[in-house]
Amino acid sequence: MTSHVITLPLIYREQIKKSGYYDQLKYIVEPSFKEFESPGSLDTSGEHDNTVVPGLQHKYPQTGLLLVTDRCASYCRYCFRKRIVGKDSDEVAPDFAEVGRYIAGHREMNNVLLSGGDPFVLSTGKLNKILDHLLPIPHLSSIRFGTKAVAFSPKRFEDPDLPAMFRRINNAGKAAVIVAHFDHVRRDLCGSRAQYSQPARPWRAVPEPIRAPRKGQR
């Protein structure tokens, strides 16, 4: 029916059913025949033009955007990276040492956003191997993780190895920031804000703005 992959975690499917906003939430992940009209093969934000080494984009002076995977916990139907996600993409960084060398040579860059795909579909061990190349860079002040796993797969954050990874980032003198993506007020169904905003946590959770449907929109 569609070239854009379909995956729906059981926990999120149950959340949709129980939310009271079934019609709104299901359209985030439910495919439509309209996808034939817009297959998502275009690079809509000019990411190729801003790629400086394979997998690393440097569009804004202070920020590096690092594509670490082409997989997600689930796949939003409006995704602007349909050309990448759910596929074996050559746009994902193949050499994090090369990425580290580029960043080390650009002192204007003070933060790196791990994206993709969703970085939290990777194992904590794999994330630590990526950090091996980022944490020694002195002018980086924060490592950011762009993710929807907070909504799609919250049990990922119960991994007992994750706190140590975030402490490792803090001990390197950098802030660990989870940039959590939500599309609707009722996607915060697992107590995400309470769970990930506790002061004792070795990271900061920063929810992106919630975009509630306008009147007449699904």
C-alpha positions as CSV (number, residue, x, y, z in Angstrom):
1,M,0.0,0.0,0.0
2,T,2.8,2.4,0.8
3,S,6.6,2.5,0.4
4,H,6.9,4.1,3.9
5,V,7.4,1.3,6.5
6,I,4.8,0.6,9.1
7,T,5.7,-0.4,12.7
8,L,3.5,0.1,15.7
9,P,4.7,-0.9,19.2
10,L,2.0,-2.7,21.2
11,I,2.3,-0.2,24.1
12,Y,1.6,2.7,21.8
13,R,-1.3,0.9,20.2
14,E,-2.9,0.4,23.6
15,Q,-2.3,4.1,24.4
16,I,-4.2,5.1,21.3
17,K,-7.1,3.0,22.2
18,K,-7.4,4.2,25.8
19,S,-6.6,7.9,25.2
20,G,-10.0,9.2,24.3
21,Y,-8.4,10.7,21.2
22,Y,-8.3,7.7,18.9
23,D,-9.1,9.4,15.7
24,Q,-6.4,12.1,16.2
25,L,-3.6,9.8,17.4
26,K,-4.0,7.0,14.9
27,Y,-3.3,9.3,11.9
28,I,0.2,9.9,13.2
29,V,1.1,6.2,12.4
30,E,-1.7,4.9,10.3
31,P,-1.0,4.8,6.5
32,S,-3.2,6.5,4.0
33,F,-3.8,6.1,0.2
34,K,-2.7,9.8,0.0
35,E,0.9,8.6,0.5
36,F,0.9,7.5,-3.1
37,E,0.6,11.2,-4.0
38,S,3.6,12.2,-1.8
39,P,6.0,9.2,-1.5
40,G,8.5,11.2,0.5
41,S,11.4,10.7,-1.8
42,L,12.4,14.4,-1.8
43,D,15.0,16.0,0.4
44,T,12.6,18.7,1.4
45,S,14.9,20.7,3.7
46,G,18.0,20.7,1.6
47,E,19.9,18.3,3.9
48,H,22.2,17.1,1.2
49,D,23.4,20.6,0.7
50,N,24.4,20.9,4.4
51,T,26.1,17.5,4.7
52,V,29.8,18.1,5.4
53,V,30.9,14.6,6.0
54,P,28.7,11.5,5.5
55,G,26.0,11.5,8.1
56,L,26.8,15.0,9.6
57,Q,25.0,18.1,8.7
58,H,26.3,21.6,9.6
59,K,23.5,24.0,8.7
60,Y,23.7,26.3,11.7
61,P,27.1,27.4,13.0
62,Q,26.6,26.2,16.5
63,T,24.9,22.9,15.8
64,G,25.8,19.6,14.2
65,L,23.1,17.2,13.2
66,L,24.3,13.6,13.2
67,L,22.3,10.9,11.5
68,V,23.1,7.8,13.6
69,T,20.4,5.4,12.4
70,D,17.7,4.9,9.7
71,R,15.3,3.2,12.1
72,C,12.6,4.4,14.5
73,A,10.4,2.8,17.1
74,S,7.4,3.7,14.9
75,Y,7.1,5.7,11.7
76,C,5.1,9.0,11.5
77,R,3.2,9.3,8.3
78,Y,4.2,12.9,7.8
79,C,8.0,12.2,8.2
80,F,10.2,14.5,6.1
81,R,12.9,11.9,6.0
82,K,10.9,9.1,4.3
83,R,13.8,8.8,1.9
84,I,15.9,7.5,4.8
85,V,13.9,6.0,7.6
86,G,13.0,2.3,7.6
87,K,15.4,1.7,4.7
88,D,19.1,0.9,4.4
89,S,20.2,4.4,3.8
90,D,23.7,5.6,2.9
91,E,23.0,8.9,4.5
92,V,23.6,7.5,8.0
93,A,27.1,8.2,9.4
94,P,29.4,5.3,8.5
95,D,32.5,6.6,10.3
96,F,32.1,8.4,13.6
97,A,35.8,9.0,13.8
98,E,35.6,11.2,10.7
99,V,32.6,13.0,12.2
100,G,34.6,13.7,15.4
101,R,37.5,15.0,13.4
102,Y,35.3,17.5,11.5
103,I,33.6,18.7,14.7
104,A,37.0,19.1,16.5
105,G,38.1,21.4,13.7
106,H,35.0,23.6,14.0
107,R,35.1,25.4,17.3
108,E,31.9,27.4,16.5
109,M,30.0,24.1,17.0
110,N,28.9,23.8,20.6
111,N,26.3,21.1,20.4
112,V,25.5,17.9,18.5
113,L,22.0,16.6,17.9
114,L,21.8,12.8,17.5
115,S,19.0,12.1,15.1
116,G,18.0,9.8,12.2
117,G,15.9,7.8,12.7
118,D,15.7,7.7,16.4
119,P,18.9,7.3,18.4
120,F,17.2,5.3,21.1
121,V,16.5,2.4,18.8
122,L,20.2,1.8,19.1
123,S,21.6,-0.1,22.1
124,T,23.2,1.9,24.9
125,G,26.5,0.2,24.0
126,K,26.2,1.5,20.5
127,L,25.4,5.0,21.7
128,N,28.4,4.9,24.0
129,K,30.7,4.0,21.0
130,I,29.4,7.1,19.2
131,L,30.0,9.2,22.3
132,D,33.6,8.0,22.3
133,H,34.2,10.3,19.4
134,L,32.2,13.3,20.7
135,L,33.0,13.6,24.4
136,P,36.7,14.4,24.0
137,I,35.9,17.5,22.0
138,P,36.3,20.4,24.4
139,H,34.1,23.0,22.7
140,L,31.0,20.8,22.7
141,S,28.8,21.9,25.7
142,S,25.9,19.6,25.1
143,I,24.9,16.3,23.5
144,R,21.2,16.3,22.4
145,F,19.1,13.2,21.5
146,G,16.1,13.9,19.2
147,T,13.6,11.1,20.0
148,K,10.0,10.0,20.0
149,A,10.8,6.9,21.9
150,V,9.5,8.7,25.0
151,A,6.0,8.3,23.5
152,F,6.4,5.3,21.3
153,S,8.6,3.1,23.4
154,P,9.0,4.5,27.0
155,K,10.3,1.2,28.4
156,R,13.5,1.9,26.5
157,F,14.3,4.4,29.2
158,E,14.2,1.7,31.9
159,D,17.5,0.3,30.6
160,P,19.7,0.2,33.7
161,D,22.7,1.2,31.6
162,L,21.3,4.5,30.5
163,P,21.9,6.5,33.7
164,A,25.6,5.6,33.5
165,M,25.7,6.8,29.9
166,F,24.1,10.1,30.8
167,R,26.4,10.5,33.8
168,R,29.3,9.9,31.5
169,I,28.2,12.8,29.4
170,N,27.9,15.0,32.5
171,N,31.3,14.0,33.8
172,A,32.8,15.1,30.5
173,G,31.5,18.6,31.3
174,K,28.6,18.5,28.9
175,A,24.8,18.6,29.2
176,A,22.8,15.6,28.2
177,V,19.5,16.7,26.7
178,I,16.6,14.6,25.5
179,V,14.6,16.5,22.9
180,A,11.3,14.7,23.2
181,H,8.8,14.9,20.3
182,F,5.1,15.0,20.9
183,D,2.3,15.7,18.4
184,H,-0.7,15.8,20.6
185,V,-1.5,16.5,24.3
186,R,-2.6,12.9,24.7
187,R,0.7,11.4,23.6
188,D,2.0,12.1,27.1
189,L,0.2,9.0,28.3
190,C,2.9,7.3,30.3
191,G,3.6,10.0,32.8
192,S,6.5,11.0,30.5
193,R,6.9,14.5,31.9
194,A,7.0,13.3,35.5
195,Q,9.2,10.4,34.7
196,Y,11.8,12.2,32.7
197,S,11.9,15.5,34.5
198,Q,13.0,14.3,38.0
199,P,15.9,16.3,39.3
200,A,17.8,13.2,40.2
201,R,18.0,12.1,36.6
202,P,21.4,12.7,34.9
203,W,19.8,14.3,31.9
204,R,17.3,17.0,31.0
205,A,14.1,16.3,29.1
206,V,13.0,19.2,26.8
207,P,9.6,18.5,25.2
208,E,9.2,20.1,21.8
209,P,6.1,22.2,21.4
210,I,2.9,20.2,21.2
211,R,0.9,20.8,18.1
212,A,-2.7,20.1,18.8
213,P,-5.0,19.6,15.7
214,R,-6.7,22.7,14.5
215,K,-10.5,22.8,14.3
216,G,-11.6,20.6,11.4
217,Q,-8.2,18.7,11.3
218,R,-7.9,15.1,12.1
